[in-house]
Amino acid sequence: MRLAKEEERLSGTKICKSTLEISHLMFTDDCILFGDASERGVVLKSILKEYKDFSDQVKELVSQSLGVQYSTELKKYLGLPNMVGRENFKI
């Protein structure tokens, strides 16, 4: 994200005219991404795909190193439902 922003392949959003653009906010277990709905915004999709591909490799490496299996079940996390409340949430 930072590299794409520095190369001006990705833009973020501003709170007001005199502030820096925000492209992403990262927290301990969460990330919020900001972008525009243009062709430049498509870069975000490629960044997320690259992140997913790399994460899959790391997940496999950690799984093999520790001798444990990982879950591909997306409906549950730690045995609990991934979402509480409305099941058909749409953006």
N, CA, C and O atoms as a CHARMM CRD file, in Angstrom:
* protein
*
  364
    1    1 MET  N      0.83700  -1.18300   0.00000 PROA 1      0.00000
    2    1 MET  CA     0.00000   0.00000   0.00000 PROA 1      0.00000
    3    1 MET  C      0.88300   1.24700   0.00000 PROA 1      0.00000
    4    1 MET  O      0.65400   2.17900  -0.77100 PROA 1      0.00000
    5    2 ARG  N      1.88700   1.25600   0.86700 PROA 2      0.00000
    6    2 ARG  CA     2.75200   2.43100   0.97700 PROA 2      0.00000
    7    2 ARG  C      3.51200   2.65600  -0.32500 PROA 2      0.00000
    8    2 ARG  O      3.61600   3.78900  -0.79600 PROA 2      0.00000
    9    3 LEU  N      4.04400   1.58200  -0.91000 PROA 3      0.00000
   10    3 LEU  CA     4.79800   1.69100  -2.15200 PROA 3      0.00000
   11    3 LEU  C      3.90100   2.17700  -3.29800 PROA 3      0.00000
   12    3 LEU  O      4.29500   3.05900  -4.06100 PROA 3      0.00000
   13    4 ALA  N      2.71100   1.61000  -3.41800 PROA 4      0.00000
   14    4 ALA  CA     1.77400   2.03600  -4.46400 PROA 4      0.00000
   15    4 ALA  C      1.40600   3.50600  -4.28500 PROA 4      0.00000
   16    4 ALA  O      1.25600   4.23300  -5.26600 PROA 4      0.00000
   17    5 LYS  N      1.26100   3.94000  -3.04400 PROA 5      0.00000
   18    5 LYS  CA     0.94400   5.34000  -2.75400 PROA 5      0.00000
   19    5 LYS  C      2.12200   6.23200  -3.14700 PROA 5      0.00000
   20    5 LYS  O      1.92700   7.28100  -3.76100 PROA 5      0.00000
   21    6 GLU  N      3.34200   5.82000  -2.79800 PROA 6      0.00000
   22    6 GLU  CA     4.53000   6.60800  -3.13700 PROA 6      0.00000
   23    6 GLU  C      4.72700   6.70400  -4.65000 PROA 6      0.00000
   24    6 GLU  O      5.17700   7.73300  -5.15500 PROA 6      0.00000
   25    7 GLU  N      4.39200   5.63700  -5.36900 PROA 7      0.00000
   26    7 GLU  CA     4.51600   5.61600  -6.82600 PROA 7      0.00000
   27    7 GLU  C      3.31500   6.26400  -7.51100 PROA 7      0.00000
   28    7 GLU  O      3.23500   6.28200  -8.74000 PROA 7      0.00000
   29    8 GLU  N      2.38800   6.79200  -6.72700 PROA 8      0.00000
   30    8 GLU  CA     1.16900   7.44200  -7.20400 PROA 8      0.00000
   31    8 GLU  C      0.31400   6.52900  -8.08000 PROA 8      0.00000
   32    8 GLU  O     -0.37200   6.99000  -8.99100 PROA 8      0.00000
   33    9 ARG  N      0.36600   5.22200  -7.79000 PROA 9      0.00000
   34    9 ARG  CA    -0.52200   4.26500  -8.46200 PROA 9      0.00000
   35    9 ARG  C     -1.81500   4.11300  -7.68100 PROA 9      0.00000
   36    9 ARG  O     -2.77100   3.50800  -8.16700 PROA 9      0.00000
   37   10 LEU  N     -1.84900   4.65400  -6.47800 PROA 10     0.00000
   38   10 LEU  CA    -2.99300   4.53000  -5.58700 PROA 10     0.00000
   39   10 LEU  C     -3.17800   5.85800  -4.87700 PROA 10     0.00000
   40   10 LEU  O     -2.20400   6.50200  -4.48600 PROA 10     0.00000
   41   11 SER  N     -4.40400   6.25800  -4.71500 PROA 11     0.00000
   42   11 SER  CA    -4.65500   7.48400  -3.95900 PROA 11     0.00000
   43   11 SER  C     -5.57000   7.15300  -2.79700 PROA 11     0.00000
   44   11 SER  O     -6.30500   6.16600  -2.82100 PROA 11     0.00000
   45   12 GLY  N     -5.51200   7.97500  -1.80500 PROA 12     0.00000
   46   12 GLY  CA    -6.35500   7.76700  -0.63500 PROA 12     0.00000
   47   12 GLY  C     -7.44900   8.80500  -0.58300 PROA 12     0.00000
   48   12 GLY  O     -7.99800   9.20300  -1.61100 PROA 12     0.00000
   49   13 THR  N     -7.75500   9.23000   0.60000 PROA 13     0.00000
   50   13 THR  CA    -8.79000  10.23800   0.78800 PROA 13     0.00000
   51   13 THR  C     -8.29500  11.25900   1.80200 PROA 13     0.00000
   52   13 THR  O     -7.41600  10.96500   2.61200 PROA 13     0.00000
   53   14 LYS  N     -8.85600  12.44300   1.75200 PROA 14     0.00000
   54   14 LYS  CA    -8.49100  13.50100   2.69100 PROA 14     0.00000
   55   14 LYS  C     -9.68200  13.84200   3.56800 PROA 14     0.00000
   56   14 LYS  O    -10.82700  13.82800   3.11800 PROA 14     0.00000
   57   15 ILE  N     -9.40300  14.14400   4.80500 PROA 15     0.00000
   58   15 ILE  CA   -10.44300  14.59300   5.72400 PROA 15     0.00000
   59   15 ILE  C    -10.81700  16.03900   5.38900 PROA 15     0.00000
   60   15 ILE  O    -11.98900  16.41600   5.41800 PROA 15     0.00000
   61   16 CYS  N     -9.80000  16.83500   5.07100 PROA 16     0.00000
   62   16 CYS  CA   -10.01600  18.19700   4.58800 PROA 16     0.00000
   63   16 CYS  C     -8.85900  18.55800   3.65700 PROA 16     0.00000
   64   16 CYS  O     -7.88600  17.80900   3.56100 PROA 16     0.00000
   65   17 LYS  N     -8.95500  19.68900   2.97700 PROA 17     0.00000
   66   17 LYS  CA    -7.97300  20.04000   1.93900 PROA 17     0.00000
   67   17 LYS  C     -6.55500  20.17600   2.45700 PROA 17     0.00000
   68   17 LYS  O     -5.61300  19.89900   1.71500 PROA 17     0.00000
   69   18 SER  N     -6.37000  20.58300   3.67800 PROA 18     0.00000
   70   18 SER  CA    -5.02700  20.86500   4.18800 PROA 18     0.00000
   71   18 SER  C     -4.36200  19.66600   4.87900 PROA 18     0.00000
   72   18 SER  O     -3.33300  19.83300   5.53400 PROA 18     0.00000
   73   19 THR  N     -4.92900  18.46900   4.74400 PROA 19     0.00000
   74   19 THR  CA    -4.33500  17.29800   5.39200 PROA 19     0.00000
   75   19 THR  C     -3.73600  16.35000   4.36400 PROA 19     0.00000
   76   19 THR  O     -3.97600  16.47800   3.16400 PROA 19     0.00000
   77   20 LEU  N     -2.95800  15.40500   4.85100 PROA 20     0.00000
   78   20 LEU  CA    -2.39100  14.36500   3.99300 PROA 20     0.00000
   79   20 LEU  C     -3.47800  13.38100   3.59000 PROA 20     0.00000
   80   20 LEU  O     -4.49500  13.25300   4.27200 PROA 20     0.00000
   81   21 GLU  N     -3.25800  12.68400   2.47700 PROA 21     0.00000
   82   21 GLU  CA    -4.18700  11.63400   2.06800 PROA 21     0.00000
   83   21 GLU  C     -3.98100  10.40400   2.94400 PROA 21     0.00000
   84   21 GLU  O     -2.85400  10.07100   3.31000 PROA 21     0.00000
   85   22 ILE  N     -5.06600   9.74300   3.27000 PROA 22     0.00000
   86   22 ILE  CA    -5.01300   8.49600   4.03000 PROA 22     0.00000
   87   22 ILE  C     -5.37700   7.37100   3.07500 PROA 22     0.00000
   88   22 ILE  O     -6.45900   7.37800   2.48800 PROA 22     0.00000
   89   23 SER  N     -4.46700   6.39000   2.91300 PROA 23     0.00000
   90   23 SER  CA    -4.75600   5.25600   2.03500 PROA 23     0.00000
   91   23 SER  C     -5.15600   4.02900   2.84900 PROA 23     0.00000
   92   23 SER  O     -5.89100   3.16600   2.36800 PROA 23     0.00000
   93   24 HSD  N     -4.66300   3.95800   4.09400 PROA 24     0.00000
   94   24 HSD  CA    -5.00700   2.81200   4.92300 PROA 24     0.00000
   95   24 HSD  C     -4.72500   3.11500   6.39100 PROA 24     0.00000
   96   24 HSD  O     -3.85500   3.92100   6.72100 PROA 24     0.00000
   97   25 LEU  N     -5.47000   2.45900   7.25100 PROA 25     0.00000
   98   25 LEU  CA    -5.24500   2.50000   8.69600 PROA 25     0.00000
   99   25 LEU  C     -5.12000   1.06200   9.15100 PROA 25     0.00000
  100   25 LEU  O     -5.96800   0.23000   8.82800 PROA 25     0.00000
  101   26 MET  N     -4.07700   0.76500   9.89300 PROA 26     0.00000
  102   26 MET  CA    -3.86400  -0.60600  10.35200 PROA 26     0.00000
  103   26 MET  C     -3.94200  -0.65600  11.86900 PROA 26     0.00000
  104   26 MET  O     -3.38800   0.18700  12.57500 PROA 26     0.00000
  105   27 PHE  N     -4.64200  -1.66400  12.33800 PROA 27     0.00000
  106   27 PHE  CA    -4.80100  -1.90300  13.76300 PROA 27     0.00000
  107   27 PHE  C     -4.24500  -3.29200  14.06900 PROA 27     0.00000
  108   27 PHE  O     -3.76500  -3.97200  13.16200 PROA 27     0.00000
  109   28 THR  N     -4.30000  -3.71500  15.29800 PROA 28     0.00000
  110   28 THR  CA    -3.76100  -5.00900  15.69700 PROA 28     0.00000
  111   28 THR  C     -4.32600  -6.13800  14.85800 PROA 28     0.00000
  112   28 THR  O     -3.57100  -6.97900  14.37000 PROA 28     0.00000
  113   29 ASP  N     -5.61600  -6.17600  14.68300 PROA 29     0.00000
  114   29 ASP  CA    -6.23200  -7.29100  13.95800 PROA 29     0.00000
  115   29 ASP  C     -7.18300  -6.82100  12.86600 PROA 29     0.00000
  116   29 ASP  O     -8.09300  -7.55100  12.47100 PROA 29     0.00000
  117   30 ASP  N     -6.97400  -5.60400  12.38000 PROA 30     0.00000
  118   30 ASP  CA    -7.89700  -5.07100  11.39800 PROA 30     0.00000
  119   30 ASP  C     -7.18600  -4.05100  10.52500 PROA 30     0.00000
  120   30 ASP  O     -6.14900  -3.50800  10.90500 PROA 30     0.00000
  121   31 CYS  N     -7.74600  -3.79800   9.36500 PROA 31     0.00000
  122   31 CYS  CA    -7.19500  -2.81500   8.43900 PROA 31     0.00000
  123   31 CYS  C     -8.35700  -2.14900   7.70700 PROA 31     0.00000
  124   31 CYS  O     -9.28800  -2.81800   7.25900 PROA 31     0.00000
  125   32 ILE  N     -8.29100  -0.83300   7.59200 PROA 32     0.00000
  126   32 ILE  CA    -9.29000  -0.08100   6.84100 PROA 32     0.00000
  127   32 ILE  C     -8.57800   0.53200   5.64500 PROA 32     0.00000
  128   32 ILE  O     -7.56300   1.21200   5.79900 PROA 32     0.00000
  129   33 LEU  N     -9.11600   0.28800   4.44500 PROA 33     0.00000
  130   33 LEU  CA    -8.50900   0.77600   3.22100 PROA 33     0.00000
  131   33 LEU  C     -9.36500   1.89600   2.63200 PROA 33     0.00000
  132   33 LEU  O    -10.59300   1.81100   2.62700 PROA 33     0.00000
  133   34 PHE  N     -8.71000   2.93900   2.13900 PROA 34     0.00000
  134   34 PHE  CA    -9.38800   4.07300   1.52200 PROA 34     0.00000
  135   34 PHE  C     -8.89300   4.20600   0.09400 PROA 34     0.00000
  136   34 PHE  O     -7.70400   4.03100  -0.17300 PROA 34     0.00000
  137   35 GLY  N     -9.79300   4.51400  -0.82200 PROA 35     0.00000
  138   35 GLY  CA    -9.39300   4.70900  -2.20400 PROA 35     0.00000
  139   35 GLY  C    -10.48700   5.38100  -2.99200 PROA 35     0.00000
  140   35 GLY  O    -11.57000   5.67000  -2.48100 PROA 35     0.00000
  141   36 ASP  N    -10.17700   5.62500  -4.25600 PROA 36     0.00000
  142   36 ASP  CA   -11.17700   6.25400  -5.11200 PROA 36     0.00000
  143   36 ASP  C    -11.77400   5.22200  -6.05400 PROA 36     0.00000
  144   36 ASP  O    -11.19300   4.16100  -6.28300 PROA 36     0.00000
  145   37 ALA  N    -12.93000   5.54300  -6.59200 PROA 37     0.00000
  146   37 ALA  CA   -13.63000   4.63600  -7.49800 PROA 37     0.00000
  147   37 ALA  C    -13.26500   5.00400  -8.93600 PROA 37     0.00000
  148   37 ALA  O    -14.09900   5.48400  -9.70400 PROA 37     0.00000
  149   38 SER  N    -11.99800   4.76600  -9.27900 PROA 38     0.00000
  150   38 SER  CA   -11.51500   5.06100 -10.61800 PROA 38     0.00000
  151   38 SER  C    -10.60100   3.92300 -11.05900 PROA 38     0.00000
  152   38 SER  O    -10.43200   2.93500 -10.34500 PROA 38     0.00000
  153   39 GLU  N    -10.01400   4.07400 -12.24500 PROA 39     0.00000
  154   39 GLU  CA    -9.08600   3.04900 -12.72100 PROA 39     0.00000
  155   39 GLU  C     -7.89900   2.91300 -11.77800 PROA 39     0.00000
  156   39 GLU  O     -7.38400   1.81100 -11.59000 PROA 39     0.00000
  157   40 ARG  N     -7.45900   4.01700 -11.18200 PROA 40     0.00000
  158   40 ARG  CA    -6.36100   3.94400 -10.21900 PROA 40     0.00000
  159   40 ARG  C     -6.76600   3.13200  -8.99500 PROA 40     0.00000
  160   40 ARG  O     -5.92400   2.49900  -8.35700 PROA 40     0.00000
  161   41 GLY  N     -8.05000   3.15100  -8.67000 PROA 41     0.00000
  162   41 GLY  CA    -8.54300   2.37800  -7.53400 PROA 41     0.00000
  163   41 GLY  C     -8.46000   0.88300  -7.76300 PROA 41     0.00000
  164   41 GLY  O     -8.47900   0.11100  -6.80400 PROA 41     0.00000
  165   42 VAL  N     -8.36600   0.45600  -9.02700 PROA 42     0.00000
  166   42 VAL  CA    -8.25500  -0.96500  -9.35900 PROA 42     0.00000
  167   42 VAL  C     -6.93700  -1.53300  -8.83000 PROA 42     0.00000
  168   42 VAL  O     -6.82900  -2.73700  -8.59800 PROA 42     0.00000
  169   43 VAL  N     -5.94800  -0.67900  -8.64100 PROA 43     0.00000
  170   43 VAL  CA    -4.66000  -1.09900  -8.09500 PROA 43     0.00000
  171   43 VAL  C     -4.87000  -1.77600  -6.74600 PROA 43     0.00000
  172   43 VAL  O     -4.15400  -2.71800  -6.40600 PROA 43     0.00000
  173   44 LEU  N     -5.83900  -1.30500  -5.98300 PROA 44     0.00000
  174   44 LEU  CA    -6.13100  -1.87900  -4.66900 PROA 44     0.00000
  175   44 LEU  C     -6.44200  -3.36400  -4.78500 PROA 44     0.00000
  176   44 LEU  O     -5.99700  -4.15500  -3.95400 PROA 44     0.00000
  177   45 LYS  N     -7.19500  -3.74700  -5.79800 PROA 45     0.00000
  178   45 LYS  CA    -7.53900  -5.15300  -5.98500 PROA 45     0.00000
  179   45 LYS  C     -6.28500  -5.99200  -6.22100 PROA 45     0.00000
  180   45 LYS  O     -6.17000  -7.09000  -5.67700 PROA 45     0.00000
  181   46 SER  N     -5.35900  -5.50200  -7.01100 PROA 46     0.00000
  182   46 SER  CA    -4.13200  -6.26400  -7.26200 PROA 46     0.00000
  183   46 SER  C     -3.26600  -6.35000  -6.00300 PROA 46     0.00000
  184   46 SER  O     -2.61400  -7.36800  -5.76900 PROA 46     0.00000
  185   47 ILE  N     -3.25800  -5.29300  -5.19700 PROA 47     0.00000
  186   47 ILE  CA    -2.51200  -5.31700  -3.93200 PROA 47     0.00000
  187   47 ILE  C     -3.10800  -6.36100  -2.99100 PROA 47     0.00000
  188   47 ILE  O     -2.37500  -7.11900  -2.35500 PROA 47     0.00000
  189   48 LEU  N     -4.44000  -6.40100  -2.90200 PROA 48     0.00000
  190   48 LEU  CA    -5.09700  -7.37800  -2.02800 PROA 48     0.00000
  191   48 LEU  C     -4.85100  -8.80800  -2.50500 PROA 48     0.00000
  192   48 LEU  O     -4.69200  -9.71300  -1.68500 PROA 48     0.00000
  193   49 LYS  N     -4.81700  -9.02200  -3.82500 PROA 49     0.00000
  194   49 LYS  CA    -4.53800 -10.35100  -4.35500 PROA 49     0.00000
  195   49 LYS  C     -3.11100 -10.77000  -4.01900 PROA 49     0.00000
  196   49 LYS  O     -2.86800 -11.91000  -3.62200 PROA 49     0.00000
  197   50 GLU  N     -2.17100  -9.84200  -4.18000 PROA 50     0.00000
  198   50 GLU  CA    -0.76900 -10.13700  -3.83800 PROA 50     0.00000
  199   50 GLU  C     -0.64500 -10.47300  -2.34600 PROA 50     0.00000
  200   50 GLU  O      0.07100 -11.40400  -1.97500 PROA 50     0.00000
  201   51 TYR  N     -1.34600  -9.71200  -1.49400 PROA 51     0.00000
  202   51 TYR  CA    -1.33400  -9.96900  -0.05300 PROA 51     0.00000
  203   51 TYR  C     -1.91200 -11.35000   0.25800 PROA 51     0.00000
  204   51 TYR  O     -1.35900 -12.08600   1.07600 PROA 51     0.00000
  205   52 LYS  N     -3.02500 -11.70100  -0.39400 PROA 52     0.00000
  206   52 LYS  CA    -3.64800 -13.00700  -0.18000 PROA 52     0.00000
  207   52 LYS  C     -2.70800 -14.12600  -0.59400 PROA 52     0.00000
  208   52 LYS  O     -2.53200 -15.09600   0.14300 PROA 52     0.00000
  209   53 ASP  N     -2.09700 -13.99500  -1.78100 PROA 53     0.00000
  210   53 ASP  CA    -1.18700 -15.03100  -2.25900 PROA 53     0.00000
  211   53 ASP  C     -0.00800 -15.21000  -1.30400 PROA 53     0.00000
  212   53 ASP  O      0.37800 -16.33800  -0.99700 PROA 53     0.00000
  213   54 PHE  N      0.56300 -14.10300  -0.83700 PROA 54     0.00000
  214   54 PHE  CA     1.68600 -14.18600   0.09800 PROA 54     0.00000
  215   54 PHE  C      1.23500 -14.77100   1.43500 PROA 54     0.00000
  216   54 PHE  O      1.94200 -15.58800   2.02500 PROA 54     0.00000
  217   55 SER  N      0.06000 -14.35600   1.91300 PROA 55     0.00000
  218   55 SER  CA    -0.46500 -14.87500   3.18000 PROA 55     0.00000
  219   55 SER  C     -0.69700 -16.38000   3.10600 PROA 55     0.00000
  220   55 SER  O     -0.43600 -17.10300   4.06700 PROA 55     0.00000
  221   56 ASP  N     -1.19200 -16.85100   1.95300 PROA 56     0.00000
  222   56 ASP  CA    -1.39600 -18.29400   1.77500 PROA 56     0.00000
  223   56 ASP  C     -0.07100 -19.04500   1.88200 PROA 56     0.00000
  224   56 ASP  O     -0.01500 -20.12200   2.47500 PROA 56     0.00000
  225   57 GLN  N      1.00100 -18.48000   1.30600 PROA 57     0.00000
  226   57 GLN  CA     2.32100 -19.11900   1.37700 PROA 57     0.00000
  227   57 GLN  C      2.81000 -19.17200   2.81800 PROA 57     0.00000
  228   57 GLN  O      3.32200 -20.19500   3.27300 PROA 57     0.00000
  229   58 VAL  N      2.64800 -18.05600   3.53200 PROA 58     0.00000
  230   58 VAL  CA     3.08900 -18.00100   4.92900 PROA 58     0.00000
  231   58 VAL  C      2.27200 -18.96600   5.77900 PROA 58     0.00000
  232   58 VAL  O      2.81900 -19.66000   6.63600 PROA 58     0.00000
  233   59 LYS  N      0.96100 -19.01000   5.54400 PROA 59     0.00000
  234   59 LYS  CA     0.08300 -19.91800   6.29100 PROA 59     0.00000
  235   59 LYS  C      0.52800 -21.36200   6.09700 PROA 59     0.00000
  236   59 LYS  O      0.57900 -22.13400   7.05400 PROA 59     0.00000
  237   60 GLU  N      0.84800 -21.72200   4.86200 PROA 60     0.00000
  238   60 GLU  CA     1.30500 -23.07600   4.56200 PROA 60     0.00000
  239   60 GLU  C      2.64700 -23.36500   5.24500 PROA 60     0.00000
  240   60 GLU  O      2.83300 -24.44300   5.80900 PROA 60     0.00000
  241   61 LEU  N      3.57200 -22.41800   5.19600 PROA 61     0.00000
  242   61 LEU  CA     4.87900 -22.57900   5.82800 PROA 61     0.00000
  243   61 LEU  C      4.75600 -22.75300   7.34000 PROA 61     0.00000
  244   61 LEU  O      5.38900 -23.63600   7.91900 PROA 61     0.00000
  245   62 VAL  N      3.94200 -21.91400   7.97700 PROA 62     0.00000
  246   62 VAL  CA     3.74300 -22.01200   9.42900 PROA 62     0.00000
  247   62 VAL  C      3.07600 -23.33700   9.77400 PROA 62     0.00000
  248   62 VAL  O      3.45400 -23.99100  10.74500 PROA 62     0.00000
  249   63 SER  N      2.09800 -23.72700   8.99200 PROA 63     0.00000
  250   63 SER  CA     1.39500 -24.99000   9.21900 PROA 63     0.00000
  251   63 SER  C      2.35800 -26.17500   9.15500 PROA 63     0.00000
  252   63 SER  O      2.32200 -27.06000  10.01000 PROA 63     0.00000
  253   64 GLN  N      3.21100 -26.18600   8.14600 PROA 64     0.00000
  254   64 GLN  CA     4.18800 -27.27200   8.00200 PROA 64     0.00000
  255   64 GLN  C      5.22100 -27.24100   9.11500 PROA 64     0.00000
  256   64 GLN  O      5.58000 -28.28200   9.66500 PROA 64     0.00000
  257   65 SER  N      5.70200 -26.04200   9.44800 PROA 65     0.00000
  258   65 SER  CA     6.73100 -25.90500  10.49400 PROA 65     0.00000
  259   65 SER  C      6.23900 -26.37800  11.85400 PROA 65     0.00000
  260   65 SER  O      6.97800 -27.02100  12.60000 PROA 65     0.00000
  261   66 LEU  N      4.99200 -26.05800  12.17300 PROA 66     0.00000
  262   66 LEU  CA     4.44100 -26.42500  13.47200 PROA 66     0.00000
  263   66 LEU  C      3.75900 -27.78500  13.47700 PROA 66     0.00000
  264   66 LEU  O      3.43200 -28.32600  14.53300 PROA 66     0.00000
  265   67 GLY  N      3.55000 -28.32900  12.28300 PROA 67     0.00000
  266   67 GLY  CA     2.88800 -29.62700  12.19000 PROA 67     0.00000
  267   67 GLY  C      1.42000 -29.56600  12.56600 PROA 67     0.00000
  268   67 GLY  O      0.88700 -30.50600  13.15800 PROA 67     0.00000
  269   68 VAL  N      0.75800 -28.45800  12.22400 PROA 68     0.00000
  270   68 VAL  CA    -0.65800 -28.30100  12.53000 PROA 68     0.00000
  271   68 VAL  C     -1.42500 -28.04400  11.23500 PROA 68     0.00000
  272   68 VAL  O     -0.84900 -27.66000  10.21700 PROA 68     0.00000
  273   69 GLN  N     -2.73200 -28.26500  11.29900 PROA 69     0.00000
  274   69 GLN  CA    -3.57600 -27.98700  10.14800 PROA 69     0.00000
  275   69 GLN  C     -4.24200 -26.63500  10.34100 PROA 69     0.00000
  276   69 GLN  O     -4.47300 -26.19800  11.46800 PROA 69     0.00000
  277   70 TYR  N     -4.54100 -25.99000   9.24600 PROA 70     0.00000
  278   70 TYR  CA    -5.28100 -24.73800   9.32900 PROA 70     0.00000
  279   70 TYR  C     -6.64500 -24.92900   8.69000 PROA 70     0.00000
  280   70 TYR  O     -6.83000 -25.78700   7.82700 PROA 70     0.00000
  281   71 SER  N     -7.58200 -24.12800   9.12100 PROA 71     0.00000
  282   71 SER  CA    -8.95900 -24.26200   8.66500 PROA 71     0.00000
  283   71 SER  C     -9.20800 -23.40000   7.44400 PROA 71     0.00000
  284   71 SER  O     -8.72900 -22.27000   7.35100 PROA 71     0.00000
  285   72 THR  N     -9.96100 -23.95000   6.51400 PROA 72     0.00000
  286   72 THR  CA   -10.39600 -23.16800   5.36300 PROA 72     0.00000
  287   72 THR  C    -11.88000 -22.82400   5.49500 PROA 72     0.00000
  288   72 THR  O    -12.47500 -22.26500   4.57400 PROA 72     0.00000
  289   73 GLU  N    -12.47100 -23.15900   6.63800 PROA 73     0.00000
  290   73 GLU  CA   -13.88900 -22.88200   6.91600 PROA 73     0.00000
  291   73 GLU  C    -14.03100 -21.40600   7.25600 PROA 73     0.00000
  292   73 GLU  O    -13.59400 -20.96900   8.32100 PROA 73     0.00000
  293   74 LEU  N    -14.63800 -20.63500   6.35900 PROA 74     0.00000
  294   74 LEU  CA   -14.76200 -19.19500   6.55600 PROA 74     0.00000
  295   74 LEU  C    -15.96900 -18.79800   7.38800 PROA 74     0.00000
  296   74 LEU  O    -16.07300 -17.64700   7.81200 PROA 74     0.00000
  297   75 LYS  N    -16.87800 -19.72500   7.62900 PROA 75     0.00000
  298   75 LYS  CA   -18.07600 -19.38100   8.38500 PROA 75     0.00000
  299   75 LYS  C    -17.84900 -19.40000   9.88900 PROA 75     0.00000
  300   75 LYS  O    -18.67900 -18.90300  10.65100 PROA 75     0.00000
  301   76 LYS  N    -16.72900 -19.97000  10.31700 PROA 76     0.00000
  302   76 LYS  CA   -16.44000 -20.02700  11.74300 PROA 76     0.00000
  303   76 LYS  C    -15.01100 -19.56500  12.00800 PROA 76     0.00000
  304   76 LYS  O    -14.12200 -19.74000  11.17500 PROA 76     0.00000
  305   77 TYR  N    -14.80900 -18.97200  13.18500 PROA 77     0.00000
  306   77 TYR  CA   -13.48300 -18.56600  13.64300 PROA 77     0.00000
  307   77 TYR  C    -13.34900 -19.04700  15.07400 PROA 77     0.00000
  308   77 TYR  O    -14.16000 -18.69600  15.93100 PROA 77     0.00000
  309   78 LEU  N    -12.33300 -19.84300  15.33300 PROA 78     0.00000
  310   78 LEU  CA   -12.12600 -20.45200  16.64300 PROA 78     0.00000
  311   78 LEU  C    -13.36700 -21.22600  17.08600 PROA 78     0.00000
  312   78 LEU  O    -13.69500 -21.27300  18.27200 PROA 78     0.00000
  313   79 GLY  N    -14.04700 -21.83000  16.11500 PROA 79     0.00000
  314   79 GLY  CA   -15.21300 -22.64900  16.41000 PROA 79     0.00000
  315   79 GLY  C    -16.50200 -21.88000  16.59400 PROA 79     0.00000
  316   79 GLY  O    -17.55800 -22.47400  16.81100 PROA 79     0.00000
  317   80 LEU  N    -16.42400 -20.55000  16.51000 PROA 80     0.00000
  318   80 LEU  CA   -17.60700 -19.71000  16.70700 PROA 80     0.00000
  319   80 LEU  C    -18.05100 -19.12000  15.37200 PROA 80     0.00000
  320   80 LEU  O    -17.24000 -18.98500  14.45600 PROA 80     0.00000
  321   81 PRO  N    -19.33200 -18.76700  15.25600 PROA 81     0.00000
  322   81 PRO  CA   -19.79300 -18.13800  14.01400 PROA 81     0.00000
  323   81 PRO  C    -18.98900 -16.87500  13.72800 PROA 81     0.00000
  324   81 PRO  O    -18.70100 -16.09400  14.63500 PROA 81     0.00000
  325   82 ASN  N    -18.62900 -16.68100  12.46300 PROA 82     0.00000
  326   82 ASN  CA   -17.82700 -15.53700  12.06900 PROA 82     0.00000
  327   82 ASN  C    -18.61100 -14.23500  12.15200 PROA 82     0.00000
  328   82 ASN  O    -18.02300 -13.17000  12.34300 PROA 82     0.00000
  329   83 MET  N    -19.93400 -14.30800  12.01100 PROA 83     0.00000
  330   83 MET  CA   -20.76300 -13.10900  12.07900 PROA 83     0.00000
  331   83 MET  C    -21.96500 -13.39100  12.96900 PROA 83     0.00000
  332   83 MET  O    -22.60200 -14.43900  12.86200 PROA 83     0.00000
  333   84 VAL  N    -22.25600 -12.46700  13.82200 PROA 84     0.00000
  334   84 VAL  CA   -23.42400 -12.59200  14.67500 PROA 84     0.00000
  335   84 VAL  C    -24.46900 -11.61600  14.15300 PROA 84     0.00000
  336   84 VAL  O    -24.15900 -10.45400  13.89400 PROA 84     0.00000
  337   85 GLY  N    -25.68000 -12.07100  14.00100 PROA 85     0.00000
  338   85 GLY  CA   -26.73900 -11.19000  13.51700 PROA 85     0.00000
  339   85 GLY  C    -27.13500 -11.54600  12.10400 PROA 85     0.00000
  340   85 GLY  O    -27.31900 -12.72000  11.78300 PROA 85     0.00000
  341   86 ARG  N    -27.26700 -10.54300  11.26000 PROA 86     0.00000
  342   86 ARG  CA   -27.71900 -10.75600   9.89100 PROA 86     0.00000
  343   86 ARG  C    -26.71800 -11.60100   9.11000 PROA 86     0.00000
  344   86 ARG  O    -25.53500 -11.26600   9.04800 PROA 86     0.00000
  345   87 GLU  N    -27.18100 -12.67700   8.52400 PROA 87     0.00000
  346   87 GLU  CA   -26.31200 -13.57300   7.76600 PROA 87     0.00000
  347   87 GLU  C    -26.05700 -13.07500   6.36200 PROA 87     0.00000
  348   87 GLU  O    -25.00100 -13.35900   5.79500 PROA 87     0.00000
  349   88 ASN  N    -26.99600 -12.33500   5.77800 PROA 88     0.00000
  350   88 ASN  CA   -26.87400 -11.90200   4.39500 PROA 88     0.00000
  351   88 ASN  C    -26.49700 -10.43400   4.30300 PROA 88     0.00000
  352   88 ASN  O    -27.16000  -9.66900   3.60300 PROA 88     0.00000
  353   89 PHE  N    -25.46500 -10.04000   4.98700 PROA 89     0.00000
  354   89 PHE  CA   -25.00500  -8.66100   4.99100 PROA 89     0.00000
  355   89 PHE  C    -24.44800  -8.30700   3.62200 PROA 89     0.00000
  356   89 PHE  O    -23.60700  -9.03400   3.09400 PROA 89     0.00000
  357   90 LYS  N    -24.90000  -7.20800   3.04000 PROA 90     0.00000
  358   90 LYS  CA   -24.41900  -6.77400   1.72300 PROA 90     0.00000
  359   90 LYS  C    -23.91100  -5.34800   1.82400 PROA 90     0.00000
  360   90 LYS  O    -24.44700  -4.52500   2.56600 PROA 90     0.00000
  361   91 ILE  N    -22.87100  -5.07900   1.06600 PROA 91     0.00000
  362   91 ILE  CA   -22.30800  -3.73000   1.02700 PROA 91     0.00000
  363   91 ILE  C    -22.98900  -2.94900  -0.06200 PROA 91     0.00000
  364   91 ILE  O    -22.66900  -1.77900  -0.27500 PROA 91     0.00000
